[in-house]
């Protein structure tokens, strides 16, 4: 686990690559965001996108998956908020996405002496180097246990 004390301001992380298929785009959108430009390739050709594109909610879900695959895994207690979510470029079938994130700042929690607050910024980038999505997040992380045993507050997030 990576505890609050292990986190350093300006610390950066780059995830593994994530391949985005047409089938995944359509399946996700059919369930969660059934807009024609997400689920119908023929209809999508005649939109401003000129083809099928992934839902913004789907892209954020991919970002969270890549964030949660970090090793060592952060000792998350909870996410306190998300700010400045921006969808800057469309993600399309066949795109290969990576997450780059950076710690902006950290501070002790005022309400929980066993935790700290971390402010970070993430961006999802495609294989051409285009930024697809940006977001800033604030999370509460567990402090390193004094006795070596994690508290029961940690979660899989």
C-alpha positions as CSV (number, residue, x, y, z in Angstrom):
1,X,0.0,0.0,0.0
2,X,1.0,3.6,-0.6
3,X,0.1,5.6,2.4
4,X,-0.3,9.4,2.9
5,X,3.3,9.7,4.1
6,X,4.6,8.1,0.9
7,X,2.9,10.6,-1.4
8,X,5.1,13.5,-2.5
9,X,4.0,16.8,-4.1
10,X,4.6,16.7,-7.9
11,X,4.9,12.9,-7.8
12,X,3.9,11.6,-11.3
13,X,2.5,8.3,-12.5
14,X,1.8,6.8,-15.9
15,X,-0.5,3.9,-16.3
16,X,-0.5,0.9,-18.6
17,X,-2.1,1.3,-22.1
18,X,-5.8,0.7,-22.4
19,X,-7.2,-0.4,-25.8
20,X,-10.7,1.0,-26.5
21,X,-12.8,-1.2,-28.8
22,X,-15.9,-0.4,-30.8
23,X,-17.7,-3.2,-29.0
24,X,-16.9,-1.7,-25.6
25,X,-18.0,1.8,-26.6
26,X,-21.3,0.5,-27.9
27,X,-21.9,-1.9,-24.9
28,X,-21.2,0.8,-22.3
29,X,-23.3,3.4,-24.1
30,X,-26.3,1.1,-24.6
31,X,-26.5,0.7,-20.8
32,X,-25.4,4.1,-19.5
33,X,-25.5,6.8,-22.3
34,X,-27.5,5.7,-25.3
35,X,-26.8,8.6,-27.6
36,X,-26.8,7.7,-31.3
37,X,-23.2,8.8,-31.8
38,X,-22.2,6.3,-29.0
39,X,-24.2,3.3,-30.2
40,X,-24.8,3.5,-33.9
41,X,-21.7,3.7,-36.2
42,X,-23.8,4.6,-39.3
43,X,-25.7,7.4,-37.5
44,X,-22.4,8.7,-35.9
45,X,-20.9,9.3,-39.4
46,X,-23.4,12.1,-39.9
47,X,-22.7,13.9,-36.7
48,X,-20.1,16.6,-35.7
49,X,-17.9,13.7,-34.6
50,X,-17.8,12.1,-38.0
51,X,-17.9,8.6,-36.4
52,X,-18.5,6.6,-33.3
53,X,-17.1,8.1,-30.1
54,X,-17.0,7.0,-26.4
55,X,-19.3,8.5,-23.8
56,X,-17.6,10.9,-21.4
57,X,-18.9,8.8,-18.5
58,X,-17.2,5.8,-20.1
59,X,-13.9,7.7,-20.4
60,X,-14.0,8.7,-16.7
61,X,-14.7,5.0,-15.8
62,X,-11.6,4.0,-17.8
63,X,-9.6,6.7,-16.0
64,X,-10.7,5.3,-12.6
65,X,-9.9,1.8,-13.6
66,X,-6.3,2.8,-14.6
67,X,-6.0,4.8,-11.4
68,X,-7.1,1.8,-9.3
69,X,-4.5,-0.4,-10.9
70,X,-1.6,1.6,-9.6
71,X,1.1,-0.4,-7.8
72,X,1.7,0.2,-5.0
73,X,-2.0,0.7,-4.5
74,X,-2.9,4.0,-2.7
75,X,-4.5,3.5,0.7
76,X,-7.7,5.2,-0.3
77,X,-10.3,6.0,2.4
78,X,-12.6,8.0,0.1
79,X,-12.7,10.5,-2.8
80,X,-13.9,13.8,-1.4
81,X,-14.5,15.6,-4.7
82,X,-13.9,16.0,-8.4
83,X,-13.3,19.3,-10.1
84,X,-12.6,20.7,-13.5
85,X,-13.6,17.6,-15.5
86,X,-13.0,18.5,-19.2
87,X,-13.6,16.4,-22.3
88,X,-11.1,17.8,-24.7
89,X,-11.0,15.4,-27.6
90,X,-13.2,12.5,-28.7
91,X,-12.1,8.9,-28.0
92,X,-12.8,6.5,-30.8
93,X,-12.7,2.8,-31.5
94,X,-9.1,1.6,-31.7
95,X,-7.7,4.3,-29.5
96,X,-5.0,3.4,-27.0
97,X,-5.4,5.4,-23.8
98,X,-3.0,6.0,-20.9
99,X,-3.5,7.9,-17.7
100,X,-0.9,10.4,-16.5
101,X,-1.5,11.9,-13.1
102,X,0.4,14.2,-10.8
103,X,0.0,15.1,-7.1
104,X,-0.6,18.8,-6.8
105,X,-0.6,19.1,-3.0
106,X,-1.2,17.3,0.2
107,X,-2.1,18.2,3.8
108,X,-3.1,16.6,7.1
109,X,-6.8,15.9,7.5
110,X,-8.5,18.3,10.0
111,X,-11.2,15.8,10.8
112,X,-9.3,12.5,10.9
113,X,-5.9,12.3,12.6
114,X,-5.3,8.9,10.9
115,X,-5.6,10.4,7.4
116,X,-4.3,13.0,5.0
117,X,-5.8,14.9,2.0
118,X,-4.3,14.6,-1.4
119,X,-5.1,16.9,-4.4
120,X,-4.2,15.5,-7.8
121,X,-4.7,16.1,-11.5
122,X,-5.1,13.4,-14.1
123,X,-5.3,13.3,-17.8
124,X,-6.3,10.5,-20.2
125,X,-4.2,10.7,-23.4
126,X,-4.6,8.8,-26.7
127,X,-1.9,7.2,-28.9
128,X,-1.4,10.5,-30.8
129,X,-0.6,12.4,-27.6
130,X,-4.0,14.2,-27.6
131,X,-5.5,14.9,-24.2
132,X,-9.0,13.3,-24.2
133,X,-10.0,14.0,-20.6
134,X,-8.7,16.0,-17.6
135,X,-9.9,16.0,-14.0
136,X,-8.7,17.2,-10.6
137,X,-9.5,15.1,-7.6
138,X,-9.3,15.4,-3.8
139,X,-9.0,12.2,-1.9
140,X,-8.5,11.1,1.7
141,X,-5.7,8.6,2.2
142,X,-4.9,6.5,5.2
143,X,-1.8,7.3,7.2
144,X,0.8,4.6,7.8
145,X,-0.4,2.6,10.7
146,X,1.8,2.9,13.8
147,X,1.4,-0.8,14.6
148,X,1.8,-2.0,11.0
149,X,-1.9,-3.0,10.8
150,X,-4.0,-1.0,8.3
151,X,-7.2,0.5,9.8
152,X,-10.6,-0.7,8.7
153,X,-11.1,2.6,6.9
154,X,-9.3,1.6,3.7
155,X,-11.4,0.6,0.8
156,X,-11.1,-0.6,-2.7
157,X,-12.6,2.7,-3.7
